[in-house]
Amino acid sequence: MKSFSKIFTFLLAFFLLAGSVAHAQDRKGWSRKAKGAAIGGAGGAVLGGLVGGGKGALIGAGAGVVGGGLVGRNQDKKKDPARYYNYKNK
């Protein structure tokens, strides 16, 4: 009975992941807005952590996410207008 539950769990996970991988290939990847927010958040957290400790890391991460997202949004607007208008209208 234990082997049945392991096999069932494995097959369930396989089919769920296979379905999500097939769906993810339809997308173009990360937008510049998303990349900017991720990089800004990580950089802000590191810099804030070095300067202000734990609370500084949270503040730096928040500021980095907002700043990086704004910069990336402007890059999307200039270099990929179709993607920009797609998420602007949501």
C-alpha positions as CSV (number, residue, x, y, z in Angstrom):
1,M,0.0,0.0,0.0
2,K,2.9,2.4,0.7
3,S,4.3,1.9,-2.8
4,F,0.9,2.7,-4.3
5,S,0.7,6.0,-2.5
6,K,4.3,6.9,-3.5
7,I,3.6,6.0,-7.2
8,F,0.3,7.9,-7.1
9,T,2.0,11.0,-5.6
10,F,4.8,10.8,-8.1
11,L,2.4,10.6,-11.1
12,L,0.2,13.4,-9.8
13,A,3.2,15.7,-9.4
14,F,4.5,14.7,-12.8
15,F,1.2,15.5,-14.6
16,L,0.8,18.8,-12.7
17,L,4.3,19.9,-13.5
18,A,4.1,18.8,-17.2
19,G,0.9,20.8,-17.6
20,S,2.4,23.9,-16.2
21,V,5.6,23.6,-18.3
22,A,3.5,23.3,-21.4
23,H,1.6,26.4,-20.5
24,A,4.7,28.4,-19.5
25,Q,6.2,27.9,-22.9
26,D,3.5,30.1,-24.5
27,R,4.8,33.2,-22.7
28,K,7.7,35.4,-23.8
29,G,9.5,35.3,-20.5
30,W,10.0,38.0,-17.9
31,S,9.2,41.6,-18.9
32,R,11.7,44.3,-18.2
33,K,9.4,45.5,-15.5
34,A,9.5,42.2,-13.7
35,K,13.3,41.9,-14.1
36,G,13.8,45.4,-12.8
37,A,11.6,44.7,-9.8
38,A,13.4,41.5,-8.9
39,I,16.9,42.9,-9.4
40,G,16.0,46.1,-7.5
41,G,14.4,44.2,-4.7
42,A,17.4,41.9,-4.2
43,G,19.9,44.8,-4.5
44,G,17.9,47.0,-2.1
45,A,17.6,44.2,0.4
46,V,21.4,43.6,0.4
47,L,22.3,47.2,0.6
48,G,19.6,47.9,3.2
49,G,20.8,44.9,5.2
50,L,24.4,46.2,5.2
51,V,23.4,49.7,6.2
52,G,20.5,49.2,8.5
53,G,20.2,45.6,9.6
54,G,17.0,43.7,9.4
55,K,14.6,46.6,9.2
56,G,16.8,48.3,6.7
57,A,16.7,45.3,4.5
58,L,12.9,45.4,4.4
59,I,12.9,49.1,3.6
60,G,15.6,48.7,1.0
61,A,13.9,45.7,-0.7
62,G,10.6,47.7,-0.9
63,A,12.3,50.7,-2.3
64,G,14.3,48.5,-4.8
65,V,11.1,46.8,-6.0
66,V,9.3,50.0,-6.6
67,G,12.3,51.7,-8.2
68,G,13.3,48.7,-10.4
69,G,9.7,48.2,-11.5
70,L,9.4,51.8,-12.6
71,V,12.6,51.7,-14.5
72,G,11.7,48.4,-16.1
73,R,8.2,49.7,-17.0
74,N,9.7,52.7,-18.8
75,Q,12.0,50.4,-20.7
76,D,9.1,48.2,-21.7
77,K,7.2,51.3,-22.9
78,K,10.1,52.2,-25.2
79,K,11.3,48.8,-26.4
80,D,8.3,46.5,-26.2
81,P,5.1,48.6,-26.5
82,A,2.8,45.6,-27.1
83,R,3.8,44.1,-23.8
84,Y,3.6,47.5,-22.0
85,Y,0.0,48.1,-23.2
86,N,-0.9,44.5,-22.4
87,Y,-0.2,44.9,-18.7
88,K,-1.2,48.6,-18.6
89,N,-4.8,47.8,-19.6
90,K,-5.3,45.2,-16.9
